Amino acid sequence: MNRLRRLFPGNCIGLLLGLWLLAGGAQAQTPDTTRTPKPIRDVTLDNVDVAPGAVDTKGWLLLNQDIATELDGAVQNLYNFKYDKAERQFRSLRRRYPNHPMPYFLMGLSTWWKIVPTNVQTKLYDKPFYAYMDTTIAKAEALYEKDSKNYEACFFLSAAYGFAGRLQAERGSWPKATVSARRALKYLELSQEANGLSPEFLFGQALFNYYAVWIPDNYPLLKPVLLLFPKGDKQKGLQQLRNVADNGVYVGPEAKVFLMRILNNEEGNPVQAMPIARNLAGKYPDNGYFQRFYALLSFNEGEFKECERVSREILDKINRGMPGYEGISGRYATYFLGWLMQNKYKDQAKAKDYYQRCIVFSESTEDTRGGFYLYANLNLARMADKAGDIKEARRYYTEVADIADNKSANQKEAKAYLKTHKLKK
C-alpha cells in the first residue's frame, strides 16, 4: 500500500485511489454477499448547466452574496494560517445557521490546513477533523432528505466525504477510504446539475475529469480497473479547475493549490505553475506550504534571488514559532540556502552550516530516504573531500551509499570514494 500511495498524488488519493480499491483489493477484503453494487459505468460527469430558475435555491449559503462578502476575510485568514481569526467567524456563522453544513465544513477545512504543512504526517488534529466532516455530512444529509434537488447539500456531502477519504487513505484506512470515495462520487454526480449556478460546484468534477484520465495514462496497468468508472476529460478538467480557481469564493484557493501541483508535478509545466505559486505565496505570505512550494519553483527555475528571500522568511518564521512553519519547510529552506551559499556566494562555511541544518530538519521529520537529505549529505561529502577531510567525507558518503537508489550515479560515486579512500589505522 505504501507503493500505491507514492503512485498517486496525495491530494487526489481519497477519491481515485479509493475508487481503485473499490474495484480491487477492498472488495476482496470486505466482500458483500447480500447485494450487488449498482454499476456506475454509464455515469457521465459533463459540465451540465441548469437555468437559475430551474431549482429552488432559497437558503443556499453558497449562493448568498452577503455571506460571501462576510466570509471573504475569514477565508483569507484561513489560508494565511490565522486559524483563530478564521474560526471565530466560522463559529459566528454556525450560531446563525446551526443546521447548515457550511460552517462545519469550513471549520473542518481550517483543521485540514493545520495538518497539510506537515505533509499530512501529524495526527494531532485527526479527531476534530473527522468530527467536523461527520457533522457536515449529518447536516447535509438532513437537508437532502427534505429536498432531493438540494444540490448545495450534495456539494457538501461530496466535499466532506472527499476530504475524509483523503485523510483516511493517508492513514492507511483503505476500507473507510473506499466507502468515502463511493459516496463522494455519488453526490458529485448529483451536484453536477447545479454547475451553472456557482463555480464552487465544479471543483470535485474538475479533479475527477483530470485524474480519471491522468492515472490510466501514467499507470496503464490500472486501465482495466478504471473502465468501471466514469470517463474523464483531462483538458476539460484543467479548464474547469481554472474556472474555480479564478471565480470560486470558498474553494477557489483549494483549486489554485491543485492547479499549481498538477501543472508542476503531473504536467511537468513549472512555467505555468509559477504565477499561481507566486500569487498564493504573495496573497497568503504566512502560509508555510505556499511559501515552500514557491521557493521550490523559484529554485528550479533559477530565480535565485526570490528563492533566497522566501527561504530566509521561512526560517525566520520557524524561529518565531509561527503556525504552519515546522521541520518540512525548514528542510526546504536550509537546502536552498546551502546550495546558494555553496554555488552562488562561494561561502563554504555557511553552506556547510545550512546543509547540516537541513539534515537535522530531515531527521526531525523522518524524511531521510532521499531528496534534500540525500543531496545535503552528498554536497557535504564533496565539500569535505575538497577540503581534504577524508574522515568527514567518508561519514557523509557512507550515508549517501546507504540511502541513494541502487546503482544510481550518486550511489556509485559514494561507493567509489569509500573504496579508494580508506582511513589510516
N, C-alpha and C positions, 0 to 999 in steps of 0.2 A: 504493500500500500504506500510506503514511503516513496517508491519509484513513481507511482501514479501521481502523487502529489507534486513531484518535480515536473511531470509532463505537462500539467495543466497550470495556467496562471492562477495564483491563489484566489483572486477575487471573483473568478467565474466558477470555481470548483464546486461551490454549494449547489449550483444549478446543473451544470452539464456533467460533472463527474457523478453527481447523484443520479442523473438520468442514465449514465453508463452503468452504474451499479444496479440500477433498477432492472436493466435488461440482462445483466450477467450475474456477477458474484452475489449481489444482495439477495436475489431471488433464490439462489441455491442455499443461502444461509437461513432465510426465513420463508420457507415455502408456504403458499396459501392454497390449501386444497379445498377450500369451501367455495371459492368463486374464481372465475377467470377475469382478469383485468380487462377493461374495455380497451380495444385497440385505439391508438392515437395517431396512426399512420396518416390519416386524412386531415389532421389538424393543419390549418394554414394560418400563418401569422403575418398576414398582409397589413399594410397601412390603411386600415379601413376608417374613413372619416364618417362621422354622423353629424347631421344638422343639429345645431344647438337646441332647437326646439323639440327634437325627437325624444328626449328623455327629460325627466323631472330632476333638475339639479338643485332644487331648493335644499339648503342645509349642507351642501358640499363645501367644505372649507378650502379644498384645493382651488376652487374657482372664485373664492371670496377675495376680492382685491384689497379690501380693508385689512383682512387678516394677513395677506401677503406683504402689505406695506408695514404692518405692525411687526411682523416676524423677520423682516429683512435684516435688521440689526442682530437678531438672535442667531440667524444662520451665519452671519459674518463672524459673530463671536464663537460659534461652534467650531468653524473651520480655522479660526485663529487661535484655537485651544484656550479660549476664555470660557471654560466649561461652566463655571459658576454663574457668570452673567447670562449665558445662553439658557441654562436650565431654569433660572429664575423666571424668564419669560415663558418658557415652555410650561412651567408649573402654573403660571398665571392663566395660560390658555386652558390648561386642564381644569382649573377651578370653574371656568366659564362653560367648558364643554366636556364635562366628566364622562359622557357616554360616547364621545367621538374618538376614533383610533389615532387621529393625527398627533395629539400631544404626547401620547405614549410612544408612538413611533419615533418622534423627534428626540424624546429622552433616550430611547434605545440607540438612535443614531449617534447621539452625543457620547454614550457609553462605548459604542463601537470605536469611535475615534480616540478613545483612551487606550484601546487595545492595538490599533493599527501601528503606531510608531515603534512598537516592539516587534514588528514583523509577526504580529498575532501570537507572540510567544507567551506573554503574561496571561495568567488565568485569574488574576485578581478581580476582574470585572465580569467574568463569565455569568455568574448567578444573576446580578442585576440586569445584564444584557438580555439573557433569556427571559427574565421576568417581564421586562418591558415589551419584548416581542410577543410573548404569550398573551399579555394584556391587550396589545394591539390586535391580535388575532381574535380574541374573545369579543372585543368591542366591534370589530369589523364584521364578524360573523352575525352578531345581533342585528346590525343594520342590513346585512344581505338577506337574512331570513325574513325581514319585514318587506324588503323590496329587491327582487332578483335583478332589477335594472339599475341597482345602485352600483355603478361601475367604480365609484370612488372607493366603496368598501372592497371591491375586487382588487383595486390597485393596492390598498394597504395590506390585504391578505397575501397577495403575490409578493409584495416587497418584504413583509415580515417573515414569511416562510423562506424567501430567498436569502435574507440576511442570516436567519437562524441556520439555514443549511450551510452557508459559507463557514460559520464558526464550527458547526458540527463536523464538517468534513476536515477542517483544520485540526480538530481534536481527535480525529480517527473514529468518530461515531458514525460509521458508514450506514447502518440501517436507518438511523434517525435522519441523516442527510438525504437518504433516498426518499423517505416519506416526505420530507420538507420539499424536495425537488419536485416530486409528483404534484404536490398541492400548489406549489408556486406556479408550475406550468398550467395547471387547471385554471387558476384565477388570472394568469397572464392572458390566456386565450379569451376569457370573458371580458377582461377590462379593455381589450383592444378596440371594442366597439365605441369607446369614448376617445379614441386617439385625436379626433378633430377638435376636442374641447380644450385640451391643455397638453403642452409638451411633456408634462410630468408622466402621462400615461405611456409615452413612447419608450421610456427608459429600459424597462425589462425586455421589451420586444427588440430593441436595438441590440442589446447584448446577445440575445438569443440568435438573432439573424446573423450576427457576425461569427460567434463561436460555433454555431451549428455547421458552418462551412469550414472555418479555420481548423477545427480539430481533425476532421477526416482528411483534409488536405495535408496536414502535417503528420498525422499518425494514421496511415492507410489501414492498419490492422483493425481500427475501430469503425471503418466504413460500414461493414455489415450490421454492426450493432446500431449505428445511428440511422440506418434505413427505417428503423421502427419509429423514429421521431420526426417532428415537423421539419420540413425543408427550410433552410435558411437562405439568406441573400447577403453576402458579406459587404458588398458595396452599399447596399441599402441600409444595412446595419450601421455602417460608418456615417452615412448621411443622416440617419435618424439620431445617432449619438451626437453629431454636431448640432443638430436642431435643439436637442435637450440641453446641451452644454451652453448654447447661446441664449436660450429662452427659458429654461427651467428655473423656477424660484427655489424649490426645496431640494430637488435632486440635480440641479444644474452643476454644482461643484462636484458631485459624485460622477456625473457624466464626463466632466473635464478630466477627472483622475483616470477614468477608464480609457478615455480617448488618448490621453498622454501615454499611458502604459502600452496601449495597443499599437500606437504609431511607432513607439520606440522599440518595444520588445517583440511584438508579433509581426509588424510590417517592416521592421528594420529601417524606419524612416525618422531618424533623430532630428532632421532639419524641420520637419513638420511638427514634431513633438516639442521642440524647443520653445516656440512662442507660447504654447499652453503652459509649459513648466514655468516660464518667466512670468506669465500672468498670475498663476497660482501662488508662486513664491512672493510676488510683489503685492498681491491683494491680501494674502494671509502671511505676513512676514514672521509670525510667531508659530507657524506650523512646521515642526521639525521634519516631518515626512516630505512636505513640499520642498523645503529648503535643501534637503539632501538629494532629492531627485534632480532638482535644478542644478546643484553643484556637480552631480554626476554627468549630466548632459553638457554642462559648460566645460568640464574636464575633457570629455570625449570629443567635443567639437573644437577644442583648442582655444576656448575663451577663458584663458588662464586668470586674467585679472578678475573676472566675475567669480570664477571658481574660488580664488583665494579670498575674496571679500566675504562670500557666503560661508565658506569653511570657517573663517575666523569668527563670524557671527554665531555659528553653530556651537563652537567650543566655548564662547563667552556665555551663551545661554545655558549650556550644560553646567558650567561653573556656577551660574546663578540659580541653578535648580529649577529652571522654568519647566512647566508641564509639557510632556511630549518630547523632551530632549534627554536622551539617555545614551547607552553604550553603542547602539547601532549607528546613530547619527555621528557619534564621536569617532567610530571606526572609519566612516566615510571621510570625515573632515581631516583627521590626522593623516590618513594615507595621502590624500590630495596635497596637503601642505608638505608632507615629507617628500613627495615626488617633486614638487615645485622648488623646495629648498635644494634638493639634490641636483636637479637638471636645469632650472632656470636661474637660481641665485648662486649656485655652486657653494652653498654653505653646508658642508658635510656634517658639522656638529649639530646644527638644527635639524637637518634631515634625519639623522640618527635618532634624535630625541623624538621626533614625530612618529617615525616608524615604530619605535619601541612603545610609544603610547598607543599606536594602532594595534599592536599585538596585545597589549593589556586590555583595551576595549574589546577586542575579538574574544579573548579568553573569558571576559566577564559576561559576554552574551553567548558563549559556547559556539561561536562561529569560527571554527578552527580547521575546517576541512578544505579550504581553498580561498579564492577571491583575494580580498585585501590582506588577509592574514598570510596567505602564501607569498604574495608579492612583497609584503613588508619584510618577511624573513629572507626572501631571495635578494632583495636590494641591500639589506643589512649584511648578508653574506658577501656580496660583491664588494661592498664598501670596506669590509674588514679585510678581505683578500688584498684589495688595492693598498690598504694601509699596512700590509704585511703582518697582520694579526691572524695567524693560521688557526690558533685555538678558537677564537671567536668566530671566524669564518666557518670552521668545521661545525660549531654548535648550530649556527643558522642553517647551513647546508644539510645537516642531519635532519632538521625539521622539514626542510623542503623535500628531501628524498622520501620522507615518510608520508607526506600529505599530497604531493603532486600526483597527477594522473599517471598511471603505469605507462612507462615507455615514452612519456611526453618529453619535450625538449628540456623543460625545467628539471624533471627527474634525472634525465641523462646528464645534465650539467652538474647537478648536485653529486650524483654518484661518481662521476669522473673526478671531481675535485676531491672527494673523500678518499678515493683510491690513490690519487697521486700526491696527496698532502697528508702524510702521516705525522702524528705528533712524536717528537723525540722523547724517548724514555729517559 
